[in-house]
Amino acid sequence: MDDIRHDWTREELAALYALPFADLIFRAQSIHRRHFAANEVQISTLLSIKTGGCPEDCGYCSQSAKHETGLKASKLMDVDAVVADARQAKQAGATRFCMGAAWRQPKDKDLDAVCEMVSEVKSLGLETCVTLGMLNQAQAARLKDAGLDYYNHNIDTSPEYYSEIITTRTFQDRLDTLDAVREAGINVCCGGIVGMGESESDRIDMILTLATLPQHPESVPINLLMRVEGTKLADAPPLDVLDFVRTIAVARIAMPKSFVRLSAGREYLSEEAQALCFLAGANSIFYGEKLLTTPNPEAHKDRQLLAKLGMKAMEALPGN
């Protein structure tokens, strides 16, 4: 049965979201098992290669220059230091190494160093991913030539709610960068953040946007807002955990072949809640004690949890 679709309607996804919880989880897990090994999780490690000072006003972000979070801006890391971190990540079990820089859009001279980082990390046998802000087609082509496997650029939320979170660029700007990445032949890593005060409809519309793209993102991070003091969303009300699990399950059903990453916010989730997320079809996590600037569960805790659940880290993918 071919369950890959790009013609989902809002009504269909809303009906999925509203299913009795057990029925939704059963359907998501059934689809998950058609395309992935049921008890394997892809492990990625994320490193901030240039922290803080970003001119964007994303309401959730500690790295925005418009927020008083106490975060000190840093310069771009040295290539050798990044490669050393990547080597450690591989030894710890990561198969993908993600590098993030707090830019609106990289300058060409900055891209020179990032391309060198990509090439060096790739030579270690790791998949490479970067998130650098907006890209044009020429920049995306340069990253592809350097050997980049994935580009992360989240849409964050629904088109309707987007302007409540970010005013310094448009939702269409996000889509244009995704188009440039696709045109260059780079895999797309694109998801969003929930728990930002959005409605259930916004969560559904965010998934609808991703699931109706001409090609589904190969990786779909679902982030739970990390409430950071000094940001616009520091006092956002916590999202009900079962709504978070429902969001993951609908993403899994709508994009069956995508890796659905249980991303930021795991610090807020109990082991039981994370287990429900895996049941709902999440099969990728970030490994390590920090995600750019916010905390993440320590690696040994993740190993313990996976062992309890009888799950294991996915081995390196073919070609790496």
N, C-alpha and C positions, 0 to 999 in steps of 0.2 A: 504493500500500500504506500503510495506516494503522499506524504503528509507535508511536503514543502510547498508553502503557498505564499504569494505576495499580494493577494487580493482580500486580505482580512478586512472586515468591516468593524466599525466601532461597536455596533450592536453585538456582534459575535464575541468580541473580546470582553465586553461588559457582562455578557451572559456567562462566560467562563469564570470571570472574577467572582461572580455571585453564586457559583455552584456550592452545594454543601461541601464543607472542607475536605472530608474524606474522598468524595468523588473527584474533586479537583486534584488532590494529591495523587490519587490512583491514575488519573488520566495523564498527568505530567510525568509520573514515574514510568508509565507504560511507554510513552513516546521517547523518554530518555533512553530506555533500554534498547530501543530499536537502532539507536545511532551511536551509543557509547557503552563502554564497559560500566556495569552498574556500580562498581565499588572502587573506581579510580578517580583521583582528583588531580587536575593539572596544577602545578605549583609555579607561581611567578614571584619574583622579588622586585621591589620598586625602590629606586634610589633618586633622591633629589639632587640633580647635578648643578642646579642654579636656583637658589632659594630666595623668595621674597622680592619685594619691589615691583610687583606686577601692576601696570596702570589700569587693569580692568577692575570693575567694582562688583564682581560675583559675590553675592550676599553670604555665601557659605565659606568663603576662602580666607584662611589666615594669612595668605601670601599677598593679598591685595594691598597696595600702597595706601588705599583709601580707608583701611581699617587699622585701629590702634590695638594690635594684639601682642605687642612686645617682641615680635619676630624681627630679627635683624637680617637685612638683605645681604646676600653673599654673591661673590663673583662665580663665574662658571668654573667647575672643578677641573683639575688637571686630568688629562687623558689617562695617565698611568694610575692615578688614584681610583678612577672609575673602573679600570680593568681589574685592579686588585680586588675591589668590592665584588665585581662580577665573578671572579674566580672563587671567592668565598661563598657566594650564593650558589654556584654550581655544586661545590663540595657539600653544601647543606641540603641539596636535593632539588633546587630550582631547575626548571627546563627553559624558562623564559626570563630575560632580564630587561626590566623596563626603566627607562631614564626620563625623568621629568624636569623641565625647566620653566620657571615662572616668567614667561614672556607673553606679550600680546601676539607677537609674530617674530620669529627669529630673524636677525640680520644675517647677511651673507657671510660675514666674517665669523659669526658665532656658529653658523651651519658648517663651516670648515672643520671646526673642532668636533662637533657632534658627529659628523660623517666619519671622522677618524675613530671616535669612540665606538660607533656602530660596527665598523670593520673589525676592530680589535676584539670586541665582545663576541662577534659572530665567529671569529677564528677559534674561540674557546669551545665551540660546539653548542652554544646557547642560541635560542631564538632571541631576536632583538625587537624591542619596542621602544618608541619614544613618544612623549607628549610635550609639544613645544608651543602650543597655541595655534593660531591660524597659519595656513600654508597656501602658497600659490602653486600652480602646476610645475613651474621650474624648480621650486624648492623640493616638492614631492619627488620629482624625477631624480634630483641629486641624492636624496635619501635612499631611493630604490637602488641607484647605482652603487651606493655604499654597502648594500646588502641588507637594508632594513626589512624585517618581516612584518611588523605590525605598527600602525600609527594609532594612538589613542586620542580621540577627540569626542567627548561626550556631548549629547544634546541637552543633558541636565534634567529637563522636565518637558512638559507639554508645550506646544507652540503658544497656547493661550496664556499659560502662567509664566512663560519665560521672562517677560518684561518686568515681572514682580521680583525677579531674582537678579537679573543682569540688565543694565541699561547701556553699557559701553560697546556692545556689539549685538547684532540681531540673530534671531534663530536661523535666518537664511544664511548668515555668515558661517554658521556651524555646518550647514548642509553643503555650502560651497567648498569648504575645506575637505569634507568627506568625498565630494566629487573629485577633487584634485588628487586625493590619495588613491581612490579607485582607478582613476585614469593612469596613474603611475604604475599600477599593478601591485600595490602594497595591500596587505590584509588590513581590514578595518576593525579596530577595537572601539566600540561605541555603546554607551549605555546612559545611565542617569543616576540621579540622587533622589531618594524619597525621604519623607519626614521633614520637608521644608515648609510645611503649612499648606501644601497642595491638597486638592480634593482627590477622592477616589477616581473621578473622571479624568483628572490630570495624569494620574498614574497609568490609566488605561490608554489615554491619548499618547503618552510618551512611548509605550510599547507599540501602539498602532503605527507611529511614525517609523520606528525601526523595522517593524515586521512588513511594512509595505514598500520599503526601499527595493530598487531593482535587484539588489543582492543583499541578503542579510549580513550584518556584521559577523565576522568569524568569531569575535569575542564580544560578549555583552556584560559589562560590569554593572551590577546593581548595588549602589552604595546607599547605606543608611547614614543620614546626616550626622556628622561629628560636630556637636555644638561647641564652637570655639569662642571663648570670651573675647569681646571686642569686635566681633563680626555682627552683621545685620541680623543673622539668624541665631544668635547665641541663645535666645530664649524661645526658640521654636518648640511647640509642644511635642513630646515624644510620640512616635508612631506606634500603634499597636503592633506587636510582634507578628500576629497572625495576618495582618494586612501586608506586612513585609514579605512573609512567606507566600501569600497569594500572588503578590507581584512577581516573585521569582517563578512560581508555577505557570502563570500566564505567559511570561517571557519564554519559558521552556517549550510550551505547547505551540506558541506562535512562531518560534525560530528553532526548530528541532535539531538542526545540525550545528548550531552555535554553541561555543563554550559560554555558559552562564556563570559569571564570576561573582561569588560572595565576596564583596569588596570592602570598602571602608565601612566602619561601624560595627565590626565584629566584637569590639571591646564592650559594646552594649548588650551583646547576645549571650545568653547562657549556652552551655553545651547542648541542652535539649533543643533550644531554638535553632542552633546551627545544624543539628541533626535533622530537624524538620526542613531546613533549607536544602540540605542534600537530598532528602526524600522528594522535594519539590523540583529537583532537576539541576540544582547548582552543582557544577563539577570543576570549579577552578577557584583558587584562593590566592591571596598574597601572603607570603611567608616572610617573617622578619618582624622586628620590634617596632618599626615605624613605617607609615605610609606618607611619604613626603615630609609632612610636619606633624602628623597626628599619630597617636599610639595605635599599635596593632598587637594582637596576642603574640607572646613569645613563641619561638619555633618549637621548643620542647613541649609546650602546651598543645600545639597543633598536632605534633606527633602522637601525644597521648590520646587526644580526641580521635584521631583517625584510627588508632589501634583499638580503642574501645568499640568503634563502629565497624571494625573489620574492613576498613578502607585502606588504600595505599596510594602513594604518590605515583602519578603517571610517569613512565619513563620518557626519555627524550623522543620527540617525534621524528618520523623518517626524514632523512636529509640533514639532521643535526647531530 
